[in-house]
């Protein structure tokens, strides 16, 4: 096929170059004097490696039109005019004819049209597979026969390498993927990953990365069968074995091979994420390789960033992978990878992406309680607090990771308070310090801050919960006022989303996402800040139920001053409880009890208290709720109130902790 392309190219170049310059003679040339141009000045792939046995003999430069290469930089090379240094690569002689007959021109064009360019079809694919099989067997036999003399089997490996690269053209014919599976060409290709010559394995990675491109796979009639055939050929196991043999520091080709391998894994995860991640975890060696690669010493290169991205994809898609990371001590190893960014910022966008990918991996691991415990034991919360204090690139990432680490984890909540996290957290809450770059970043920061505070209010006990309560009482209850301001701000935002929904301005989203009205309404409200509003109101309810009379009375006063109706908070609390599943039944019951307790304290009479209780339980205003809890405060809340000393506002203990935090690094 390359020979055909070359001949056609030579014919066209002969015609164009022969008549592109001014004619100096009047004698038309004969066709016998016109020689085809050689392809030396064009970078066609592998032409120099074609053996004479393939039926191709390289042609030398013609005597009439000498060929001169351009300079490496693409500038004016030898034989190229200075006024037109970037255009021609050949010098045109002056003894060219003034005219040439139309008959000769037509003959040249007809000769070019007669050149046959073979397209890949089922028969051509079958020949490719048979030739690959034959080249593999020839190479194996020669390697066995001449194991001590590499020169005698070198040509067979060159031929095998060229045969492997021919399969890249299959990416332009997605309709032939099924035929490739039937011809059992995939096991032959994948099997070459174990070839002794890593150069051949490198080319196999390149071919597979091209064949698994999502844009191509989307046009394959039976893509699942193709992916299944890849996994049945032990692709993952052979991939790990090949990666362990490749040294990226040797050459750019080896580094490119790792890139192609990671691209192939990403493509497969995009096509079938569940099965791909399952196969990766089943191998057992790929996750350790990814961890080792993201922690490699030296500068952050492209493959290091790519490995962190692939690790994040696998951890997000596979619960089994997250469980496997417990045995691999993944939390401790990943923490060591980001510890260097406690005080310094990434040097470029590539390194910034690497840091974000590493934080994403850790956030995903926090879904499992054992990883949360390991995070606290590895001093992960201390590291996050220090990063948050620095207010650098890693600060918002550390805030998000601290949120995931303290969520539903009592041990980490206690550690966060004990390690002086409150003096660092509440400046974020009060919007003190450097401003965020965009409104979306500010909203995300407020979401994580309120989520952490809600976790601390729920899980901290003893001195820790007293310190949390004291933070809201200091400086004339300024943080309670900030809570009320956030409630008003996010309530307006959520109501605006409801109005847009009612006006029909977002109905097109329903058709695009294929969700019903109730689901879309909830999604719109979440985008408008419903989750942050829920966390703010839950914090208000928990603070009012901590047993501190001064805090409870101040919350009631601020509700009256700000004009925030208690029923509004009860409705938000009820909506939050209605979306909790059975695994959060204990949390639902606790919040309903706290809401009823607050409603009774804020109600003016028994009738209003009864109505508020119905709102909290979801039996009013069409809101579904959980089962009716028994009246009275929750046992956990009583324990918090009993253990929490009434330090009052501006206690000496918390002020001393603040001073210590400011003086510490």
C-alpha positions in Angstrom: 0.0 0.0 0.0 2.9 2.4 0.8 4.4 1.6 -2.6 1.2 2.6 -4.3 0.9 5.8 -2.4 4.6 6.6 -3.2 4.2 6.0 -6.9 1.1 8.2 -7.0 2.9 10.9 -5.1 5.9 10.7 -7.4 3.7 11.1 -10.5 2.0 14.2 -9.1 5.2 15.8 -8.0 6.9 15.1 -11.3 4.1 17.0 -13.1 3.9 19.9 -10.6 7.6 20.5 -10.2 8.4 20.2 -13.9 6.1 23.0 -14.9 6.1 25.3 -11.8 9.1 27.5 -13.0 9.2 29.9 -16.0 10.0 28.1 -19.3 13.3 29.0 -20.9 13.3 26.8 -24.1 10.8 26.2 -26.8 11.5 22.5 -27.3 8.9 20.4 -25.5 10.4 17.6 -23.5 9.8 14.0 -24.2 8.2 11.8 -21.6 11.3 9.7 -21.4 13.4 12.7 -20.1 11.0 13.3 -17.2 12.1 11.2 -14.3 9.9 10.8 -11.2 11.0 12.7 -8.1 12.3 10.7 -5.2 10.6 10.9 -1.8 13.8 11.7 0.1 12.6 15.2 1.1 9.4 13.9 2.5 9.1 12.2 5.9 7.1 9.1 4.9 7.1 6.5 7.6 9.4 3.5 7.5 10.4 3.9 3.9 14.0 3.6 4.8 13.3 0.4 6.7 11.6 -1.4 3.8 13.6 -4.4 2.8 14.1 -5.5 -0.8 12.1 -8.6 -0.1 9.0 -6.5 0.2 9.1 -5.6 -3.4 10.3 -2.1 -3.1 13.7 -0.6 -4.2 14.4 3.0 -3.1 15.0 5.3 -6.1 17.9 7.7 -6.2 17.7 11.4 -7.0 17.2 12.1 -10.7 19.9 13.8 -12.6 17.6 16.5 -14.1 16.1 17.8 -10.8 18.5 17.5 -7.9 16.9 17.2 -4.5 18.2 19.2 -1.6 17.0 18.7 2.0 15.7 21.7 4.0 17.5 22.8 7.1 16.5 21.2 10.4 14.8 24.3 11.7 12.7 24.6 8.6 14.5 27.8 7.4 16.4 28.5 4.2 18.6 25.5 3.5 21.2 25.0 0.7 19.8 25.6 -2.7 16.7 27.5 -1.6 16.2 31.1 -2.5 16.3 33.6 0.3 13.1 35.3 -0.8 11.2 32.1 -0.7 13.0 30.1 1.9 10.0 28.3 3.3 8.3 27.1 0.1 10.3 24.9 -2.3 12.7 22.2 -1.2 14.1 21.6 -4.6 16.0 23.8 -7.0 14.4 24.1 -10.5 16.9 24.1 -13.4 16.5 26.7 -16.1 16.5 24.3 -19.2 12.8 23.5 -18.9 10.5 23.6 -22.0 8.2 26.5 -22.7 5.3 24.3 -23.8 4.0 20.7 -23.4 1.2 19.3 -25.4 -2.2 18.6 -24.0 -1.9 15.0 -25.1 1.2 14.5 -23.0 -0.5 16.1 -20.0 -3.5 13.9 -20.4 -1.4 10.8 -20.6 0.3 11.8 -17.3 -3.0 12.3 -15.6 -4.4 9.1 -16.9 -1.3 7.2 -15.6 -1.8 8.7 -12.2 -5.5 7.8 -12.2 -4.7 4.2 -13.1 -2.7 3.7 -9.9 -4.7 1.5 -7.6 -4.8 2.4 -3.9 -6.0 -0.6 -1.9 -8.5 0.1 0.9 -8.9 -2.1 4.0 -11.8 -4.5 3.8 -12.6 -7.9 5.3 -10.3 -9.7 2.9 -7.5 -7.2 3.5 -8.0 -7.5 7.3 -7.8 -11.3 7.0 -4.5 -10.9 5.1 -3.2 -8.6 7.8 -4.0 -11.1 10.6 -2.5 -14.0 8.6 0.7 -12.1 7.8 1.0 -11.1 11.5 0.6 -14.7 12.6 3.2 -15.8 10.0 5.7 -13.1 11.1 5.2 -14.1 14.7 6.0 -17.7 14.0 9.0 -16.8 11.8 10.4 -14.6 14.5 9.9 -17.2 17.2 11.6 -20.0 15.2 14.6 -17.8 14.3 15.0 -16.7 17.9 15.0 -20.3 19.0 17.4 -21.4 16.3 19.8 -18.4 16.6 19.5 -17.5 20.2 23.2 -16.6 20.4 23.3 -14.6 17.2 20.8 -11.7 17.2 21.8 -10.5 13.8 20.2 -13.5 12.2 16.7 -12.8 13.7 17.0 -9.0 13.6 15.3 -8.7 10.2 12.4 -10.9 11.3 11.7 -8.5 14.3 11.8 -5.5 12.0 9.3 -7.2 9.8 7.1 -8.1 12.8 7.3 -4.5 14.1 6.2 -3.1 10.7 3.3 -5.6 10.6 2.1 -4.6 14.0 2.0 -0.9 13.0 -0.2 -1.7 10.0 -3.1 -2.4 12.4 -3.4 1.3 13.2 -5.2 1.8 9.9 -8.0 -0.3 11.4 -9.0 2.7 13.5 -10.4 4.2 10.3 -12.7 1.2 9.7 -14.7 0.6 12.9 -17.0 -1.7 11.0 -14.2 -4.3 10.9 -13.7 -4.5 14.6 -16.1 -7.5 14.8 -14.3 -9.2 12.0 -11.0 -8.7 13.9 -12.6 -10.5 16.9 -13.8 -13.4 14.8 -10.3 -13.8 13.2 -8.8 -13.9 16.7 -6.5 -11.1 15.9 -6.8 -9.5 19.3 -5.0 -12.4 21.2 -2.2 -12.2 18.7 -1.8 -8.5 19.2 -2.1 -8.5 23.0 0.3 -11.5 23.2 3.1 -9.4 21.7 3.1 -7.3 24.9 5.2 -10.2 26.3 7.7 -10.1 23.5 11.3 -10.0 24.6 11.9 -6.9 22.5 10.2 -4.1 24.3 10.1 -2.0 21.1 7.5 -4.3 19.8 5.5 -4.1 23.0 5.7 -0.3 22.7 4.2 -0.4 19.3 1.4 -2.6 20.5 0.5 0.0 23.1 0.4 2.6 20.4 -1.9 0.4 18.3 -4.2 -0.4 21.2 -4.5 3.2 22.2 -5.6 4.1 18.7 -8.1 1.2 18.4 -9.7 2.0 21.8 -10.2 5.7 21.1 -13.8 6.6 22.4 -14.7 8.4 19.2 -13.9 5.3 17.1 -15.5 2.9 19.6 -18.7 4.9 19.4 -19.1 3.8 15.8 -18.3 0.2 16.4 -21.4 -2.0 16.0 -20.5 -4.4 18.9 -18.1 -2.5 21.0 -18.7 -4.6 24.1 -17.5 -7.8 22.3 -14.3 -6.0 21.3 -13.6 -4.9 24.9 -14.5 -8.3 26.2 -12.1 -9.9 23.8 -9.3 -7.6 25.0 -9.9 -8.6 28.7 -10.1 -12.3 27.8 -6.7 -12.0 26.2 -5.2 -11.0 29.7 -4.7 -7.4 28.6 -4.4 -6.1 32.2 -1.9 -8.7 33.4 0.3 -8.2 30.3 0.1 -4.5 30.6 1.5 -4.6 34.2 4.2 -6.9 33.1 5.2 -4.7 30.3 5.1 -1.5 32.4 7.5 -3.1 34.9 10.0 -3.7 32.0 9.9 -0.2 30.6 12.3 2.4 31.9 10.9 5.9 31.0 14.3 7.6 31.7 16.0 5.7 28.9 14.3 7.4 25.9 11.4 9.5 24.8 10.0 6.4 23.0 9.7 4.5 26.3 8.0 7.5 28.0 5.6 7.7 25.1 4.9 4.0 25.5 3.8 4.6 29.1 1.6 7.5 27.9 0.0 5.2 25.3 -0.6 2.6 27.9 -2.3 5.0 30.3 -4.4 6.4 27.3 -5.5 2.8 26.6 -6.6 2.3 30.2 -8.5 5.7 30.2 -10.2 4.8 27.0 -11.3 1.4 28.3 -12.5 3.0 31.5 -14.6 5.5 29.4 -16.1 2.7 27.4 -16.9 0.2 30.2 -15.8 1.7 33.6 -17.1 -1.1 35.8 -15.5 -4.0 34.0 -12.3 -2.1 33.4 -11.7 -1.2 37.0 -12.7 -4.7 38.1 -10.0 -6.2 35.8 -7.4 -3.7 37.0 -8.1 -4.5 40.6 -8.1 -8.2 39.9 -4.6 -8.0 38.5 -3.2 -6.8 41.9 -0.1 -5.1 40.6 -1.5 -2.2 38.7 -2.6 -0.2 41.7 0.8 -0.5 43.4 2.4 0.6 40.1 0.2 3.7 39.9 0.9 4.6 43.5 4.7 4.2 42.9 4.5 6.3 39.8 2.6 9.2 41.4 5.2 9.2 44.2 8.2 9.0 42.0 11.0 11.5 42.7 12.0 14.3 40.4 10.0 16.8 38.5 6.3 16.4 37.7 6.2 15.2 34.1 3.2 14.3 31.9 3.1 10.6 32.8 3.1 11.4 36.6 0.1 13.7 36.1 -1.6 11.1 33.9 -1.0 8.3 36.4 -2.6 10.4 39.2 -5.6 10.9 36.9 -5.9 7.2 36.1 -5.6 6.3 39.8 -8.5 8.8 40.6 -10.7 7.2 37.9 -10.1 3.7 39.2 -10.8 4.7 42.9 -14.0 6.5 41.9 -15.4 3.7 39.8 -14.4 0.7 42.0 -15.3 0.1 45.7 -13.1 -2.9 45.6 -10.2 -0.7 44.6 -10.8 1.6 47.6 -10.8 -1.5 49.9 -7.6 -2.7 48.3 -6.0 0.6 49.1 -6.4 -0.2 52.8 -3.9 -3.1 52.5 -1.6 -0.9 50.4 -1.6 1.9 53.0 -2.7 4.2 50.2 -3.7 7.1 52.5 -0.3 7.4 54.0 1.5 7.2 50.7 -0.7 9.7 49.0 -0.3 12.1 51.9 3.4 12.0 51.5 2.9 12.9 47.9 1.1 16.2 48.7 3.0 17.1 51.8 5.5 19.1 49.8 2.8 21.6 48.8 2.2 22.7 52.4 4.1 25.9 51.8 4.9 26.0 48.1 2.6 26.4 45.1 2.9 24.3 41.9 5.2 25.7 39.3 2.9 25.3 36.3 -0.5 24.2 35.2 0.7 20.6 34.7 1.9 20.4 38.3 -1.4 22.1 39.5 -3.4 19.3 37.8 -1.2 16.7 39.5 -1.9 18.2 43.0 -5.6 18.4 42.3 -5.6 14.7 41.1 -3.9 13.7 44.3 -6.4 15.5 46.5 -9.2 13.9 44.5 -7.8 10.4 45.2 -7.7 11.1 48.9 -11.2 12.5 48.9 -12.5 9.4 47.2 -10.7 7.2 49.8 -12.5 9.1 52.6 -15.7 7.3 51.6 -14.5 4.3 53.7 -14.3 4.7 57.5 -11.0 2.8 57.7 -9.4 5.3 55.4 -10.7 8.1 57.6 -9.2 6.6 60.7 -5.9 6.0 58.8 -6.0 9.7 57.7 -6.3 10.9 61.3 -3.5 8.5 62.5 -1.2 9.6 59.7 -1.5 13.3 60.9 -3.5 14.1 57.8 -5.7 16.6 59.6 -2.7 18.4 61.0 -1.4 18.7 57.5 -4.7 20.0 56.2 -4.9 22.6 59.0 -1.4 23.9 58.2 -2.3 24.1 54.5 -5.5 26.0 55.3 -3.5 28.5 57.4 -1.1 29.2 54.6 -3.9 30.4 52.2 -2.0 29.2 49.1 -3.0 27.1 46.2 -3.6 24.0 48.4 -5.8 25.8 50.9 -9.2 25.2 49.2 -8.2 21.6 48.4 -7.2 21.0 52.0 -10.5 22.5 53.2 -12.4 20.1 50.9 -10.3 17.1 52.1 -10.9 18.0 55.7 -14.6 18.1 55.1 -14.5 14.5 53.7 -12.3 13.3 56.5 -14.5 14.6 59.3 -17.8 13.6 57.7 -19.5 10.8 59.8 -16.2 10.3 61.7 -16.2 11.2 65.4 -12.5 10.4 65.9 -11.4 12.9 63.3 -13.8 15.6 64.5 -12.2 15.4 68.0 -8.7 15.5 66.4 -9.6 18.5 64.3 -10.6 20.5 67.4 -7.7 19.3 69.5 -5.1 20.2 66.8 -6.4 23.8 66.8 -8.4 23.6 63.7 -11.2 26.0 64.9 -9.0 29.2 64.8 -8.1 28.3 61.2 -11.6 27.2 60.1 -13.7 30.2 61.3 -11.8 32.9 59.4 -13.1 31.0 56.3 -16.5 31.0 57.8 -16.4 34.8 58.4 -14.9 35.5 55.0 -11.7 36.9 56.4 -8.4 36.8 54.5 -7.8 36.6 50.7 -10.9 36.8 48.5 -11.9 33.9 46.3 -11.5 34.3 42.5 -15.1 33.6 41.5 -18.6 33.3 43.0 -18.6 29.5 42.3 -15.4 29.1 44.4 -16.9 31.2 47.2 -20.0 29.0 47.2 -18.0 25.8 47.2 -15.9 27.2 50.1 -19.0 28.0 52.1 -20.4 24.6 51.5 -17.3 22.8 52.9 -17.0 25.1 55.8 -20.6 24.7 57.0 -20.3 20.9 56.4 -17.3 20.7 58.7 -18.9 22.8 61.4 -22.1 20.7 61.2 -19.9 17.5 61.7 -18.2 19.1 64.6 -21.5 20.0 66.3 -22.8 16.5 65.7 -19.9 14.3 66.7 -17.7 16.3 69.2 -18.2 15.7 72.9 -16.9 17.1 76.1 -14.4 20.0 75.9 -14.3 19.8 72.1 -18.0 20.6 71.7 -17.8 23.3 74.3 -15.0 25.0 72.3 -17.2 24.8 69.2 -20.1 26.4 71.0 -17.9 29.0 72.5 -16.7 30.1 69.0 -20.3 31.1 68.2 -20.7 33.0 71.5 -17.5 35.1 71.3 -17.3 38.7 70.0 -21.0 39.4 70.7 -22.3 36.4 68.9 -21.0 37.6 65.5 -20.8 34.1 64.1 -24.4 33.4 65.0 -25.3 36.6 63.0 -23.2 35.2 60.2 -25.3 32.1 60.3 -28.5 34.1 60.0 -27.1 36.0 57.1 -26.1 32.8 55.3 -29.6 31.5 55.9 -31.2 34.5 54.3 -28.8 34.5 51.4 -29.2 30.9 50.4 -33.0 31.0 51.1 -33.3 33.8 48.5 -31.1 31.8 46.0 -33.2 28.6 46.4 -36.5 30.6 46.1 -35.2 32.2 42.9 -34.5 28.7 41.5 -38.1 27.7 42.4 -39.4 30.8 40.6 -37.5 30.1 37.5 -38.8 26.5 37.5 -42.4 27.8 37.9 -41.9 30.3 35.1 -40.9 27.4 32.8 -37.4 28.9 32.0 -35.6 25.6 32.7 -37.9 23.1 31.2 -35.5 22.3 28.4 -33.1 20.8 31.0 -35.7 18.2 31.8 -35.7 16.8 28.3 -31.9 16.8 28.1 -31.4 15.0 31.4 -34.5 12.8 31.1 -35.5 13.3 34.7 -39.0 13.9 36.1 -40.2 17.2 37.5 -39.6 16.3 41.2 -36.0 15.2 40.6 -35.2 18.2 38.4 -36.6 20.6 41.0 -34.4 19.0 43.7 -31.3 19.3 41.4 -32.1 22.9 40.6 -32.4 23.7 44.3 -29.1 21.9 45.1 -27.4 24.0 42.4 -28.8 27.1 44.0 -27.2 26.2 47.3 -29.8 24.0 49.0 -27.2 21.7 50.6 -25.4 24.7 52.2 -28.7 26.1 53.4 -29.5 22.7 55.0 -26.2 22.6 56.8 -26.7 26.1 58.1 -30.1 25.4 59.5 -28.9 22.1 61.0 -26.1 24.0 62.8 -28.7 26.5 64.2 -30.9 23.6 65.4 -27.9 21.8 67.0 -26.5 25.0 68.7 -30.0 25.7 70.1 -30.1 22.2 71.6 -26.7 22.1 73.2 -28.0 23.1 76.6 -26.5 26.6 76.8 -29.3 29.0 77.8 -27.4 32.1 76.6 -26.8 30.6 73.1 -30.4 29.4 72.8 -31.8 32.8 73.8 -29.5 34.6 71.4 -30.6 32.4 68.5 -34.3 33.2 69.3 -33.5 37.0 69.4 -31.6 36.9 66.1 -34.5 34.9 64.4 -36.9 37.7 65.5 -34.5 40.5 64.5 -33.7 39.1 61.1 -37.3 38.2 60.5 -36.6 34.5 59.9 -39.7 32.4 60.7 -39.1 29.2 62.6 -41.3 27.3 60.2 -38.9 28.1 57.4 -36.1 26.3 59.3 -38.4 23.4 60.1 -39.3 23.0 56.5 -35.6 22.9 55.4 -34.9 20.4 58.2 -37.8 18.2 57.1 -36.8 18.3 53.4 -33.2 17.2 54.4 -34.6 14.3 56.5 -36.9 13.2 53.7 -34.0 12.6 51.4 -32.0 10.4 53.9 -32.1 6.7 53.1 -32.5 3.9 55.6 -28.8 3.8 56.4 -29.2 7.3 57.9 -32.3 6.5 60.0 -30.5 7.3 63.2 -29.5 10.7 62.0 -33.0 11.4 60.7 -34.5 10.5 64.1 -32.0 12.7 65.9 -32.6 15.7 63.7 -36.4 15.4 64.1 -36.1 15.3 67.8 -33.9 18.4 67.8 -36.2 20.2 65.5 -39.2 19.4 67.7 -37.4 20.6 70.8 -36.5 23.9 69.1 -40.0 24.4 67.8 -41.5 24.0 71.3 -39.1 26.6 72.7 -39.8 29.1 69.9 -43.5 28.6 69.7 -45.8 31.1 71.3 -48.5 28.6 72.3 -49.2 24.9 72.2 -51.1 25.1 68.9 -48.2 26.7 67.1 -45.8 24.2 68.6 -48.0 21.3 67.3 -48.0 22.8 63.8 -44.3 23.2 63.8 -43.9 19.6 65.0 -46.0 18.4 62.1 -43.8 20.4 59.7 -40.6 18.9 61.1 -42.1 15.4 60.8 -43.2 16.1 57.2 -46.9 15.6 57.9 -47.7 19.2 56.9 -47.4 21.1 53.6 -47.2 17.9 51.7 -43.7 17.1 52.9 -43.0 13.4 53.6 -41.1 12.7 56.8 -39.9 9.8 58.9 -41.7 8.0 61.8 -42.9 10.0 64.7 -40.2 10.1 67.4 -40.8 10.2 71.1 -40.9 13.6 72.7 -37.9 14.8 74.6 -34.3 15.5 73.8 -32.0 13.1 72.2 -29.7 11.1 74.5 -26.6 12.2 72.6 -27.7 15.8 72.9 -28.1 15.5 76.6 -24.7 14.0 76.9 -23.2 16.9 75.0 -25.0 19.4 77.2 -23.9 17.7 80.4 -20.3 17.5 79.3 -20.1 21.0 78.0 -19.1 23.6 80.6 -20.8 27.0 80.3 -17.7 29.0 79.6 -19.6 32.0 78.4 -18.4 34.3 75.6 -14.7 35.0 75.2 -13.6 32.2 77.6 -10.0 32.2 78.6 -9.5 28.6 77.4 -10.5 29.3 73.8 -8.6 32.6 73.7 -5.5 30.8 74.9 -6.1 28.2 72.1 -6.4 31.0 69.5 -3.2 32.7 70.7 -1.4 29.3 70.6 -2.7 28.6 67.1 -1.5 32.0 65.8 1.9 31.5 67.3 2.3 27.9 65.9 3.4 27.0 62.4 
